[in-house]
Amino acid sequence: MRVRPILIMAMMASSTLPALSAEPPVAASGYVQDTNGKVVMSGSGACWHTGDWTPAKAVVVGCDGVLAKAVPIPPPPPTAQAQPPEPAEPPPVVLLPPEPVSVSRPVTEKITLDTDTYFDFDKAELKPDGERKLEVIASRLQEMKLEVMVAVGHADATGKAEYNENLSRRRAEAVKMFFESRGFSADRIHIDGKGESQPVASNATRDGRAKNRRVEVEVVGTRPRE
């Protein structure tokens, strides 16, 4: 082997060798090593080769252009994140008593109007006394929400049935027009004339015939509960 003579000569002429570096590379085959097994380097950082050195053995860090592998730098420790400020306490909730709710109740009223009081004989125009009585009814109905009003005229059996039916309808129409004049919607007021077809008493007596001459007013709506 040629290695040992080179080593002996290097040891004998140690005074002529350049100074060793403070941190010599790790020993490896193909490089001159000192007694501690460290690769010998010149003052300029060159490494000494042995006789069996080949380019394939140029693996010692710091020799023959071999660079140290990049050592990954560990990431800095995570800094303590600033804690979000404590949320301010919400103001106290003051519960107010609920406002009273107006609850409506259904209302159905049926009013029978004596035509002898409200109309002259064989007439369909309201008499002053009849208008005053209807004013009282209209005032009471103003307190409710009107859904529908139906006015139906009736007559006794005196005279022809066709004539009595027409007269009863015209009297129902007069009642409707009165309520319209007091602000009630015409679309909610319906009329009909039944003539002598629906008597409530005997037409054989004067008192019975008076009861049959009538206008029935039926009202459907709602009124707030008291």
C-alpha angles and dihedrals in degrees: 000000000000094000097078097053089050090051092048091050091048090052094046092049096041091131088065095050118099120252117279119247119252091243107029118191121263113274119263137168114281097034132095110253132196126229090277092056095253121139111253115237132188124238089262091054097258119143125226117237128216121223093264094053114130131176088253088065094054092112103116112114110244095021128098094358095304107150127206115258115256109262111216112242109231113238115257114265112270113268118233108265117231109258114236113251116266109264113253114252111257116247114264115274113241112205112213120204111260116260113250112265117220107230116197124215125207116254129198118180130177119197124188115206119202104228092205087064096041101038139034118243112292090357133117098200117103116247118229090251089052092052091052091054091048089051089062091050093047091051091054093047091053088073092065136060105249116224100171140345124198121193115192122185124212135187140192124253096262111119131002119335093230092053093047091051092052092047092050091051093050090052090051088050090054090054091050092051090051093055091045089056088055093057103268115139114257090214090065097049119082129182138199138173120219098174112195095334097100109042120176094195139024116288088209093082133055092234091049093050090051090055091051092054098081148119116226117206118194118190127193121188146107132273127193114257114250 
